[in-house]
Amino acid sequence: MNNFTSPFSFTLPTKIVYGPGCLKSLSDEMKTFGGKRPIIVTDKGVRNAGILDKVTSILDKDGIKYIVYDGVEANPKDVNAEEGARIAREFSSDSIIAVGGGSPIDCAKSVGVLLAHNADKIKKYEGKTAATEPLPLLITIPTTSGTGSELTFSSVITDTANNYKMTVKSQYTAAKVAICDPELTLSLPSHITASTGMDALTHAIEAYTATCAEPISDAVALYAVELIYNNLLTAVNEGSNLEARSAMLLGSMLAGIAFSHSDVASVHCVAESLGGVYDLPHGVCNAIFLPYVMDYNMSFCLERYARIAKAMGIEYATIEDGAKKAVNAVKKLAVDVKLPLFSSLSVNQSDFEMLAEMSVKNISTESNPRPMSKKDYMAVIENAFEGNL
């Protein structure tokens, strides 16, 4: 897959502020970029964890007026973004602060799209070219180490009328500032740490093996694999371990940068289908399918999978051996962090064909290193359900 003469461009429009305790820089960043009346987009979990209070206390201390929308659901819905935009308009918000995991951050991006276009419905902006106006100031504050959404161009939103996940994406949908404070992840429950961590690992692996991968995304993706694979289990078992939490947040950030400048591929296509229909956690769905899609792609990715094994710290005798060990290591990690098996979920096997049909229509199928048909998706889904690797 190496082709060093292939042209590419790389843009990272988001200022990154990273480090334990860096949340305290929020007011300074607001002032630097002219934000005066933000809407804070978040969810009930962030509020209940006390993290929202940490954010608002900083704004209160510096006299910054704000309004809170905490109605974002897991797998954020179009109606969440539309309600957030309505509240922002009523408050005359000039900026957005997203606090939480991928759901609040993705929702906040779509709120920004609606505000920028003076629109009421987000469906109109599905795809890679429909959002054409710069967003109001958007500051993202991640509280999980998973989606990398704080640094990506994408907003994944559930279309409630059609029951599927759509992507709103353009050069304008990235945050202006990402404040990445590992201390905010210390209270994350172990099962969410596990699922979001596997989401981040999927981002890194798919970014590295996608057909549109390029040298910069390759470099950050491999380091992301190293950080995530070697720290996820510790973060799950020792939630107060700041070193592991910091490594996970860095890995998630790097994985987000990687897939933003490459792409995800068939793991995400089928995971988004399953998660959209059954409203399941995105990271759980990715963890279910990652080893099986990797196995399907094996013959097209031997060298790259071996490099992934090396990044994981796994020794191997041959490239083929390394590639197989990488796939097995991914499967074992999902088990070690106690994520559920596909067969344990309340999913109807009669829906498999529908899920395969939805998956093959996902635009990121084109980025999968090995061409994939509906029949191929069916095989992956069935193998994942039966545990055949």
Secondary structure, DSSP 8 states (H G I E B T S, - for coil): ---TT--------SEEEESTTGGGGHHHHHHHTT--SEEEE--HHHHHTTHHHHHHHHHHHTT---EEE----SS-BHHHHHHHHHHHHHHT--EEEEEESHHHHHHHHHHHHHHHTT-S-GGGG-BSSS--S--SEEEEEE-SSS--GGG-SEEEEEETTTTEEEEEE-TT-S-SEEEE-GGGGTT--HHHHHHHHHHHHHHHHHHHHSTT--HHHHHHHHHHHHHHHHHHHHHHH-TT-HHHHHHHHHHHHHHHHHHHHS---HHHHHHHHHHHHH---HHHHHHHHHHHHHHHHGGG-HHHHHHHHHHHT---SSHHHHHHHHHHHHHHHHHHTT---GGGS---GGGHHHHHHHHHHSGGGGGSSS---HHHHHHHHHHHHHT--
